[in-house]
Structures are given as structure tokens and as C-alpha cells.
């Protein structure tokens, strides 16, 4: 079994064990109704997608930083980075170009007033409702720091291609491929903070919760964004990050402190973290039950296990419909990334997939970040054309021609047909 297959098997078994524990009364489901949890076990298909985000409000009010149209495509409370804006920016995405994914609106918080509260029966001598352990901003910055380069990517990145390439409409924000960015993050390991707080040997789940506004979906208040992490992952490579590319986190990206879960879907990297529940029982929230599972004809009726690792993808540093002069040599540039490991190979087609050439890689394969690549191309005939890029990672995963559909449009990993025109 491949490394990716082994991980998926482990995560499915973990999820099944959590469901059994819930049925036996040994799990908690904060903010999730009994009916909603039974949906995971019964034969009720869930077809609702991730709604646009909370009560209606002006797009400008949901994001703090400027969103010039040459850099971003606005999508409700979100902002997608244009890939042609990334050309020549280096390995790390500049903070001002980093995509924004908000459920409601960016809160403007004061680090001097901020506290991180750890609580729950997964801490020694701390019953679930007992007095929390608190850390201030300066307390965290005084702890040993770690710096890590990692991508953050929305689970729905590429969602629109289910419709444009496969004729299957998924619900949710119609991202193309710009809901991803790589930054150099600095912070303290979550494992270090958990142990200082008094981690119990009985702890099984850790649930960070954000300080953004409560999220309303279909008239139901789901509370603040929160999503459980298995303790094993929390103790592995998760950071409580307070810097991004050498600067304090921008407001839109989690100031003063956010969670960073490398290689996992972006919802796990909770922004504006305010408290962390440490539990001796499995936890559920709407963000690992109703959302961020795979539902649809090809998936179990109760849905897949909660999404964890990202898929493998590639993108050209080009605008859609870019023009090239016939007969003139060009150099195509792009980036490929995967949640299962580093990218070791990228093949590019300039004739719609009829033939492929191997691209030159500009970064060594590294887990958790992307690999930049390039390929020379001389267009020989005028007219419309499609450029394709197909990546392979260290776990042996290669982008397929099509992706198995799911109703909420997560984890699109198929080769994307990038339209251009030769003139």
C-alpha cells in the first residue's frame, strides 16, 4: 500500500472509531445536532455545499487589505489570487498577494488584549468546564520559536473546474486555482504549548476555535469556526503562527495568532485562534461533519472521513486566455504542489494533451510547499490552444485526467486545461 493509501486507511479507521464512540455516548458534538450526526451513519445524502458566508454584507467590508483587480478576483467574502500576478514573485507568496478565505469578515484584534485559552478534560486536573490555562501574545513569543515554509490552500480550490471541465456542478465558492499561497511562517509548536498547559495522557482530540464572528448557514447559527485535530497531528508539525514572511500576521491572515496545519486542507489552519479545547473524548463540529467531507454518488452515503491532506495540483503563471505571438519562443512558468509530499516531476503539454514534455524544476522537492518549474515553447500555428501541466509527487501520486465528483466540490486534482490564444 502506498504512503497516501496507508494514511487514508488510517484516517478512515480513526473516523469510524470516533462514530462508534459517539453512539456509545463517549464523544462530544459541540454545535452539531443529533440529526446531523445521524446523517453520517444513516442513508441520508448530504448535498448542501459550503455557503458563501454568513449574513450579506459588502465585499469591501469583509477583507481589510486592498484587493486591486489586477491581483485578485473577489468572490463574496473571499479573494482569489490571480496566477499571472505571481509571476516573478519568488518562492513565497507576498503577503499582499496571498488569497483570503473568510467565513464572515476579518476581525481587527489587538494583540495586547488577546489571550489564548486552553481548556478541557484532556488537560491534567482540568475538567471540561474548569478554569482555562491562558497565554498572552508576549507569552507565546517568549517561547522557543519554529519557522516553516508551507502552503495554505482552501479545500475547494479548483472547484469551478468540476463544471467547466467535467460538466458537474458543485456548490460553494467557484475558485479556479488561486485559493492557495506559500509563506514562511514563524511561531511556536502547538505541542510545546499543549505540554506547558498540562496535556493529559487521556487526551485524544484538540479543537482550535477562531475569534471571527459566528457563522450563520441556512438560518442556523453554527458558532465560531472550529475543527478538531487528532492529538497525533497536533503533536506533530502544527504551529501557532504569529509571523508571515518575516512580518506580524496581517489582519486577513489571522492576526495576532493563527493555527498552521501543514499540508492539510485550509479549514484546519484556523485563523484568529482564541481558544483550544483539549478533550479526552472525540469531538465533532459542523466543519468535520456537514462540511469538509466528500458526499456524492461515488462516496459512502454517510460521507467520507473528514478531509485532511491536500491533493496534487499544478497551475501556470498566466492569465486565462493569455495571448502569444506565433513563431516567437516563450518560456512558460508554473508551480505544482501536493499534500502528500514534494513534487518530483512536472510534464507539460502545449497541444491540448496530444504530447508531453518534462519541465525543468527550479526547487528541490519539499513536503508542504510547491515546486516552481518552466518550459520553453514556440507556438507554431495561430488560433486557440490549451496548455496542460501534470505533476507527480514523492508519494507516487500523479494528477489524473478527471477527478471523482463530490457535491461540495472539494479536492479537485485533475489536470487543468489552461486556455490561451496564439496570434
C-alpha positions as CSV (number, residue, x, y, z in Angstrom):
1,X,0.0,0.0,0.0
2,X,1.3,3.5,-0.9
3,X,2.0,6.1,1.8
4,X,-1.0,8.0,0.7
5,X,-3.2,4.9,0.7
6,X,-2.0,3.9,4.1
7,X,-2.7,7.3,5.5
8,X,-6.2,7.3,4.0
9,X,-6.9,3.8,5.5
10,X,-5.7,5.1,8.9
11,X,-7.9,8.2,8.8
12,X,-11.0,6.2,7.8
13,X,-10.5,3.8,10.6
14,X,-10.0,6.7,13.0
15,X,-13.2,8.3,11.8
16,X,-15.2,5.0,12.2
17,X,-13.9,4.6,15.7
18,X,-15.0,8.2,16.6
19,X,-18.5,7.4,15.3
20,X,-18.7,4.3,17.4
21,X,-17.6,6.3,20.4
22,X,-20.3,8.9,19.7
23,X,-23.0,6.2,19.5
24,X,-21.8,4.8,22.8
25,X,-22.1,8.2,24.4
26,X,-18.3,8.6,24.6
27,X,-17.9,11.6,22.3
28,X,-18.9,15.3,22.2
29,X,-20.5,17.1,19.3
30,X,-20.4,20.9,20.0
31,X,-22.8,22.8,17.8
32,X,-23.9,19.7,15.9
33,X,-27.4,18.3,16.2
34,X,-28.1,14.6,16.8
35,X,-29.9,14.6,13.5
36,X,-26.9,16.0,11.7
37,X,-24.6,13.3,13.2
38,X,-27.0,10.5,12.4
39,X,-26.8,11.7,8.8
40,X,-23.2,10.4,8.8
41,X,-24.4,6.9,9.7
42,X,-27.8,6.7,8.1
43,X,-28.7,6.7,4.4
44,X,-29.4,10.4,4.1
45,X,-27.4,12.0,1.3
46,X,-26.0,15.5,2.1
47,X,-25.9,17.7,-0.9
48,X,-25.6,21.2,0.6
49,X,-22.3,23.0,-0.2
50,X,-20.3,25.4,1.8
51,X,-22.4,28.6,1.7
52,X,-20.9,31.9,0.6
53,X,-20.6,33.2,4.1
54,X,-22.9,34.4,6.8
55,X,-25.2,37.4,6.6
56,X,-25.0,39.5,3.4
57,X,-22.5,42.4,3.6
58,X,-20.5,44.5,1.2
59,X,-17.4,42.7,-0.2
60,X,-15.2,45.6,0.8
61,X,-16.2,45.1,4.5
62,X,-15.1,41.5,4.7
63,X,-11.4,42.0,3.9
64,X,-9.1,44.6,5.4
65,X,-6.2,44.7,2.8
66,X,-6.6,46.3,-0.6
67,X,-7.8,44.0,-3.4
68,X,-6.8,45.5,-6.7
69,X,-8.4,43.7,-9.6
70,X,-5.0,43.1,-11.3
71,X,-4.1,40.9,-8.2
72,X,-7.4,39.4,-7.1
73,X,-10.8,38.1,-8.2
74,X,-13.3,38.9,-5.5
75,X,-15.6,36.1,-4.5
76,X,-18.1,37.3,-1.9
77,X,-16.2,37.5,1.4
78,X,-13.2,35.9,-0.2
79,X,-10.4,37.0,-2.6
80,X,-8.7,34.7,-5.1
81,X,-5.1,35.4,-6.2
82,X,-4.6,35.8,-10.0
83,X,-1.9,33.5,-11.1
84,X,-0.4,36.0,-13.5
85,X,0.2,38.3,-10.5
86,X,2.5,35.7,-9.0
87,X,4.9,35.7,-11.9
88,X,8.4,36.6,-10.7
89,X,7.5,36.9,-7.0
90,X,9.8,34.1,-5.8
91,X,9.0,31.0,-3.8
92,X,7.0,32.7,-1.1
93,X,3.7,34.5,-1.9
94,X,4.0,38.1,-0.8
95,X,1.5,38.9,2.0
96,X,-0.3,41.5,-0.1
97,X,-0.9,38.8,-2.8
98,X,-2.0,36.0,-0.5
99,X,-5.5,34.8,-1.1
100,X,-8.2,35.4,1.5
101,X,-10.8,32.8,2.7
102,X,-13.2,34.2,5.2
103,X,-16.4,32.7,6.6
104,X,-17.7,36.1,7.7
105,X,-15.4,39.2,7.9
106,X,-11.8,39.8,9.1
107,X,-11.8,40.9,12.7
108,X,-9.4,43.6,13.7
109,X,-7.9,42.5,17.0
110,X,-5.4,44.0,19.5
111,X,-2.6,41.7,20.4
112,X,-2.3,43.4,23.8
113,X,-5.8,42.2,24.7
114,X,-5.6,38.8,23.1
115,X,-5.5,35.6,25.1
116,X,-5.2,32.0,24.1
117,X,-7.3,29.8,26.4
118,X,-6.7,26.1,26.6
119,X,-9.3,24.1,28.4
120,X,-11.0,20.7,28.6
121,X,-10.7,17.3,30.3
122,X,-7.7,16.5,28.1
123,X,-5.6,18.6,30.4
124,X,-4.4,17.4,33.8
125,X,-6.6,18.4,36.6
126,X,-8.9,20.5,34.3
127,X,-12.5,19.3,33.9
128,X,-14.2,20.3,30.7
129,X,-15.6,23.5,32.3
130,X,-12.8,24.2,34.6
131,X,-10.6,27.3,34.7
132,X,-8.6,27.5,31.5
133,X,-4.8,27.9,31.1
134,X,-4.0,31.2,29.4
135,X,-1.2,32.5,27.3
136,X,-0.9,36.1,26.2
137,X,0.8,37.3,22.9
138,X,4.1,38.1,24.6
139,X,3.9,34.7,26.4
140,X,3.8,32.9,23.1
141,X,6.6,35.0,21.6
142,X,8.8,34.3,24.6
143,X,8.6,30.5,23.9
144,X,11.1,28.7,21.6
145,X,10.1,29.5,18.0
146,X,10.0,27.5,14.8
147,X,10.0,28.7,11.2
148,X,8.4,26.6,8.5
149,X,7.7,27.2,4.8
150,X,4.2,25.8,4.0
151,X,1.3,26.3,1.7
152,X,-2.2,27.1,2.9
153,X,-4.9,26.0,0.4
154,X,-8.7,26.0,0.6
155,X,-10.2,22.5,0.2
156,X,-12.4,23.9,-2.6
157,X,-9.5,25.3,-4.7
158,X,-10.2,24.3,-8.3
159,X,-13.9,23.7,-7.6
160,X,-15.1,25.6,-10.7
161,X,-13.4,23.0,-12.9
162,X,-15.8,20.3,-11.9
163,X,-18.3,22.3,-14.0
164,X,-16.0,23.8,-16.8
165,X,-14.1,20.5,-17.5
166,X,-16.4,17.7,-16.3
167,X,-19.9,19.2,-16.7
168,X,-20.7,18.5,-13.0
169,X,-21.8,21.5,-10.9
170,X,-20.7,21.6,-7.3
171,X,-21.9,24.0,-4.6
172,X,-19.7,26.6,-3.0
173,X,-17.3,29.4,-3.9
174,X,-16.3,29.0,-7.6
175,X,-12.5,29.1,-7.1
176,X,-10.3,28.4,-10.1
177,X,-6.8,27.6,-8.8
178,X,-5.9,30.8,-6.9
179,X,-7.0,29.8,-3.4
180,X,-3.5,28.8,-2.4
181,X,-0.4,30.5,-1.2
182,X,3.0,29.6,0.3
183,X,4.5,31.6,3.2
184,X,7.3,31.4,5.7
185,X,5.6,31.1,9.0
186,X,7.1,31.6,12.4
187,X,5.5,30.6,15.7
188,X,5.6,28.1,18.5
189,X,4.8,24.5,18.1
190,X,1.3,23.6,19.3
191,X,2.8,20.5,21.0
192,X,5.0,22.8,23.2
193,X,2.0,24.9,24.3
194,X,-0.1,21.8,25.0
195,X,2.6,20.3,27.2
196,X,3.1,23.5,29.1
197,X,-0.7,23.6,29.7
198,X,-0.6,20.1,31.2
199,X,-1.5,17.7,28.5
200,X,-3.1,14.6,29.9
201,X,-2.4,11.0,28.8
202,X,-6.1,10.7,28.1
203,X,-6.3,13.5,25.5
204,X,-7.5,12.4,22.1
205,X,-8.7,15.5,20.2
206,X,-7.6,19.2,20.1
207,X,-10.1,21.7,18.7
208,X,-8.9,25.3,17.9
209,X,-11.6,27.9,17.6
210,X,-11.4,31.3,15.9
211,X,-12.4,34.8,17.1
212,X,-14.2,35.8,13.9
213,X,-17.9,36.3,14.0
214,X,-20.3,33.4,14.5
215,X,-21.2,31.8,11.2
216,X,-24.9,31.5,10.1
217,X,-25.7,28.9,7.5
218,X,-29.3,28.3,6.2
219,X,-30.7,30.3,9.2
220,X,-28.8,28.1,11.7
221,X,-26.1,29.7,13.8
222,X,-23.1,27.3,13.8
223,X,-21.0,29.4,16.1
224,X,-17.4,30.3,15.6
225,X,-15.2,28.4,13.1
226,X,-13.7,25.4,14.9
227,X,-12.5,22.0,13.7
228,X,-11.0,19.1,15.7
229,X,-7.5,17.8,15.1
230,X,-6.4,14.3,16.2
231,X,-3.9,14.6,19.0
232,X,-1.2,12.8,16.9
233,X,-1.4,15.5,14.3
234,X,-1.5,18.3,16.9
235,X,1.7,17.0,18.4
236,X,3.5,16.5,15.1
237,X,4.0,19.7,12.9
238,X,1.3,22.1,13.8
239,X,2.3,25.7,14.6
240,X,0.7,28.6,16.4
241,X,2.0,31.1,14.0
242,X,2.4,34.8,14.7
243,X,4.6,35.9,11.8
244,X,4.1,35.6,8.0
245,X,7.1,36.2,5.7
246,X,9.0,37.9,8.4
247,X,6.2,40.3,9.5
248,X,3.4,40.1,12.1
249,X,0.4,38.3,10.6
250,X,-1.7,40.6,8.6
251,X,-5.3,41.0,9.9
252,X,-6.8,39.0,7.0
253,X,-4.4,36.1,7.7
254,X,-5.0,35.6,11.3
255,X,-3.5,38.4,13.4
256,X,-2.4,38.1,16.1
257,X,-2.1,34.3,16.1
258,X,-3.4,31.5,13.8
259,X,-3.1,27.8,13.6
260,X,-0.9,26.4,10.8
261,X,-1.5,22.7,9.9
262,X,1.0,22.0,7.1
263,X,-0.3,20.0,4.0
264,X,-3.9,19.7,5.3
265,X,-6.9,21.5,3.9
266,X,-7.0,25.1,4.8
267,X,-10.0,24.9,7.2
268,X,-7.7,23.1,9.7
269,X,-5.5,26.2,9.9
270,X,-7.9,28.2,12.0
271,X,-7.3,32.0,11.8
272,X,-7.5,34.4,14.8
273,X,-7.4,31.5,17.2
274,X,-8.8,32.4,20.6
275,X,-9.2,29.1,22.5
276,X,-8.3,25.4,22.1
277,X,-10.4,22.6,23.6
278,X,-8.3,19.6,24.7
279,X,-10.6,16.7,25.0
280,X,-10.4,13.1,26.4
281,X,-13.3,12.3,24.1
282,X,-13.6,12.6,20.3
283,X,-15.0,16.0,19.2
284,X,-17.3,17.0,16.3
285,X,-18.1,20.4,14.8
286,X,-20.0,21.4,11.7
287,X,-16.6,21.7,10.0
288,X,-15.9,18.0,10.1
289,X,-19.5,16.7,9.7
290,X,-21.6,18.7,7.4
291,X,-18.6,20.4,5.7
292,X,-15.2,19.1,4.6
293,X,-16.3,15.5,3.9
294,X,-16.9,14.0,0.4
295,X,-20.6,13.4,-0.5
296,X,-22.0,12.3,-3.8
297,X,-22.8,9.2,-5.9
298,X,-19.2,7.8,-5.7
299,X,-18.9,8.2,-2.0
300,X,-20.5,6.5,1.0
301,X,-23.9,7.7,1.8
302,X,-22.7,8.9,5.2
303,X,-19.8,10.7,3.6
304,X,-16.1,10.2,3.6
305,X,-13.9,10.6,6.6
306,X,-13.2,14.3,7.3
307,X,-10.8,15.8,4.8
308,X,-7.1,16.0,5.9
309,X,-4.3,16.1,3.3
310,X,-4.5,18.2,0.2
311,X,-4.3,16.7,-3.3
312,X,-1.7,17.3,-6.0
313,X,-2.2,20.3,-8.4
314,X,-0.5,22.4,-11.0
315,X,-1.0,26.0,-12.2
316,X,0.5,28.2,-14.9
317,X,1.6,31.7,-14.0
318,X,-0.6,33.0,-16.7
319,X,-3.9,34.8,-17.1
320,X,-6.7,32.7,-18.6
321,X,-6.8,33.5,-22.3
322,X,-3.3,34.9,-22.4
323,X,-2.1,35.7,-26.0
324,X,1.2,34.6,-27.5
325,X,2.7,35.7,-30.9
326,X,3.1,32.9,-33.4
327,X,6.7,31.8,-34.1
328,X,8.3,33.5,-31.1
329,X,9.9,31.4,-28.4
330,X,8.3,31.7,-25.0
331,X,9.1,30.4,-21.5
332,X,6.1,29.0,-19.7
333,X,6.3,29.2,-15.9
334,X,4.2,27.5,-13.2
335,X,4.0,25.9,-9.8
336,X,2.9,22.4,-8.6
337,X,2.2,21.2,-5.0
338,X,0.9,18.3,-3.1
339,X,-0.2,17.5,0.5
340,X,1.4,14.0,0.4
341,X,5.0,15.1,-0.3
342,X,7.2,17.1,-2.5
343,X,6.7,17.4,-6.3
344,X,9.4,15.4,-8.2
345,X,8.2,15.7,-11.8
346,X,6.0,18.0,-13.9
347,X,5.0,17.2,-17.5
348,X,3.6,19.9,-19.7
349,X,1.6,19.7,-22.9
350,X,1.2,22.7,-25.3
351,X,-1.1,20.9,-27.8
352,X,-4.1,20.0,-25.6
353,X,-2.6,16.8,-24.3
354,X,-1.5,15.1,-27.6
355,X,2.1,15.2,-26.5
356,X,4.0,15.9,-23.3
357,X,7.4,17.3,-22.4
358,X,9.2,17.3,-19.0
359,X,9.5,20.7,-17.4
360,X,12.6,22.0,-15.6
361,X,12.2,22.1,-11.9
362,X,13.5,25.2,-10.0
363,X,13.1,24.0,-6.5
364,X,14.1,20.7,-4.8
365,X,11.1,18.6,-3.8
366,X,10.0,19.6,-0.3
367,X,7.0,18.5,1.7
368,X,4.4,21.1,2.4
369,X,5.4,23.6,-0.3
370,X,5.3,24.0,-4.0
371,X,7.9,23.4,-6.8
372,X,8.4,26.1,-9.4
373,X,9.0,25.0,-13.0
374,X,9.5,26.2,-16.5
375,X,9.4,25.0,-20.1
376,X,10.3,26.7,-23.4
377,X,7.6,26.8,-26.1
378,X,7.5,28.2,-29.6
379,X,3.9,28.4,-30.9
380,X,3.7,27.3,-34.5
381,X,0.1,28.0,-35.6
382,X,-2.3,30.8,-34.8
383,X,-5.6,30.1,-33.0
384,X,-6.9,28.9,-29.6
385,X,-4.9,26.3,-27.7
386,X,-4.8,24.6,-24.3
387,X,-1.8,24.3,-22.0
388,X,-1.7,21.4,-19.6
389,X,0.6,20.6,-16.6
390,X,0.6,17.3,-14.8
391,X,2.6,16.8,-11.5
392,X,3.9,13.7,-9.7
393,X,4.8,13.8,-6.0
394,X,7.1,11.8,-3.8
395,X,4.2,9.5,-2.7
396,X,3.7,8.5,-6.3
397,X,0.6,10.4,-6.9
398,X,0.1,11.9,-10.4
399,X,-2.7,14.2,-11.4
400,X,-5.5,12.3,-13.2
401,X,-7.4,13.4,-16.3
402,X,-10.6,13.6,-14.3
403,X,-11.5,13.9,-10.6
404,X,-14.2,11.8,-8.9
405,X,-17.1,14.2,-8.3
406,X,-18.3,15.3,-4.9
407,X,-21.3,17.6,-4.3
408,X,-19.4,20.2,-2.4
409,X,-16.5,20.4,-4.9
410,X,-13.6,19.6,-2.7
411,X,-10.1,18.3,-3.7
412,X,-10.2,18.9,-7.4
413,X,-6.9,17.4,-8.6
414,X,-7.3,16.7,-12.3
415,X,-5.1,18.3,-14.9
416,X,-6.5,21.7,-15.7
417,X,-6.8,22.9,-19.3
418,X,-5.5,26.4,-19.4
419,X,-6.8,28.3,-22.4
420,X,-4.5,30.6,-24.4
421,X,-4.6,32.2,-27.9
422,X,-1.8,32.3,-30.5
423,X,-1.9,35.3,-32.7
